[in-house]
Amino acid sequence: MLTITKEFHFSASHVLDKLPSWHKCARPHGHNYVVVMELCAAPEALTDAGFVRDYGDLDAFRKWVDETLDHRHLNEVMELSPSAEHLAWWIHQEWAGTYPELVAVWVSETPRTWAIYRAAQGGSAPVG
Ligand SMILES: Nc1nc2c(c(=O)[nH]1)N=C([C@H](O)[C@H](O)COP(=O)(O)OP(=O)(O)OP(=O)(O)O)CN2
């Protein structure tokens, strides 16, 4: 399989209000988020140009990030508690239809942390 990735950035605030009140992330705070979109295809499925998909096709995702996530309060944008894990899963749900080759979404809140949703047959959706 061939894999391509493209990285996107946005800044947003959130409150993880399902955490106990003593937890620092139960207070409103913000992150400079990084999202990596990971797309895969078999060698025989590449385009004539040799692409999994043109990186430029991800401009639609960039526009959505800018309009939907950037400088927003994520609790007002998504129904699930806006953890990095939920964000990665939700982005995959929102974009797998547009990009069928999308196999994983990576979300970083800090330079040392990543949450990754990797599509798997028979996988289940998170609750709450
Ligand atoms: N599994 C998860 N754990 C945490 C999440 C998350 O989304 N998923 N989110 C947070 C906070 O929102 C934030 O990311 C703080 O993370 P943390 O690494 O704990 O905080 P620091 O950057 O201050 O790291 P230090 O190692 O304490 O310096 C928390 N956990």
The ligand as an SDF file (V2000), in Angstrom:
LIG
                    3D

 30 31  0  0  0  0  0  0  0  0999 V2000
   -6.2170   10.7640   26.2080 N   0  0  0  0  0  0  0  0  0  0  0  0
   -6.3150   12.1220   26.3370 C   0  0  0  0  0  0  0  0  0  0  0  0
   -5.7890   12.7040   27.4290 N   0  0  0  0  0  0  0  0  0  0  0  0
   -5.8460   14.0470   27.5480 C   0  0  0  0  0  0  0  0  0  0  0  0
   -6.4780   14.8270   26.5530 C   0  0  0  0  0  0  0  0  0  0  0  0
   -7.0620   14.1660   25.4270 C   0  0  0  0  0  0  0  0  0  0  0  0
   -7.6760   14.7910   24.5260 O   0  0  0  0  0  0  0  0  0  0  0  0
   -6.9470   12.8230   25.3670 N   0  0  0  0  0  0  0  0  0  0  0  0
   -6.4690   16.1790   26.6560 N   0  0  0  0  0  0  0  0  0  0  0  0
   -5.8800   16.8150   27.6490 C   0  0  0  0  0  0  0  0  0  0  0  0
   -5.7820   18.3200   27.6350 C   0  0  0  0  0  0  0  0  0  0  0  0
   -6.7730   18.8850   26.8180 O   0  0  0  0  0  0  0  0  0  0  0  0
   -4.4160   18.8200   27.1080 C   0  0  0  0  0  0  0  0  0  0  0  0
   -4.0630   18.1720   25.9160 O   0  0  0  0  0  0  0  0  0  0  0  0
   -3.3280   18.6700   28.1130 C   0  0  0  0  0  0  0  0  0  0  0  0
   -2.5350   17.5350   27.8810 O   0  0  0  0  0  0  0  0  0  0  0  0
   -1.2630   17.1720   28.7600 P   0  0  0  0  0  0  0  0  0  0  0  0
   -0.2790   16.5060   27.8700 O   0  0  0  0  0  0  0  0  0  0  0  0
   -1.6840   16.4140   29.9590 O   0  0  0  0  0  0  0  0  0  0  0  0
   -0.8110   18.5980   29.2590 O   0  0  0  0  0  0  0  0  0  0  0  0
    0.5310   19.3940   29.1200 P   0  0  0  0  0  0  0  0  0  0  0  0
    0.7330   19.8840   27.7280 O   0  0  0  0  0  0  0  0  0  0  0  0
    0.4480   20.4360   30.1670 O   0  0  0  0  0  0  0  0  0  0  0  0
    1.6270   18.3230   29.3770 O   0  0  0  0  0  0  0  0  0  0  0  0
    2.6230   18.1230   30.5890 P   0  0  0  0  0  0  0  0  0  0  0  0
    3.2730   16.7980   30.2280 O   0  0  0  0  0  0  0  0  0  0  0  0
    1.7780   18.0440   31.8250 O   0  0  0  0  0  0  0  0  0  0  0  0
    3.5490   19.2730   30.5540 O   0  0  0  0  0  0  0  0  0  0  0  0
   -5.3310   16.0720   28.7940 C   0  0  0  0  0  0  0  0  0  0  0  0
   -5.3090   14.6430   28.6180 N   0  0  0  0  0  0  0  0  0  0  0  0
  1  2  1  0
  2  3  2  0
  2  8  1  0
  3  4  1  0
  4  5  2  0
  4 30  1  0
  5  6  1  0
  5  9  1  0
  6  7  2  0
  6  8  1  0
  9 10  2  0
 10 11  1  0
 10 29  1  0
 11 12  1  0
 11 13  1  0
 13 14  1  0
 13 15  1  0
 15 16  1  0
 16 17  1  0
 17 18  2  0
 17 19  1  0
 17 20  1  0
 20 21  1  0
 21 22  2  0
 21 23  1  0
 21 24  1  0
 24 25  1  0
 25 26  2  0
 25 27  1  0
 25 28  1  0
 29 30  1  0
M  END
$$$$
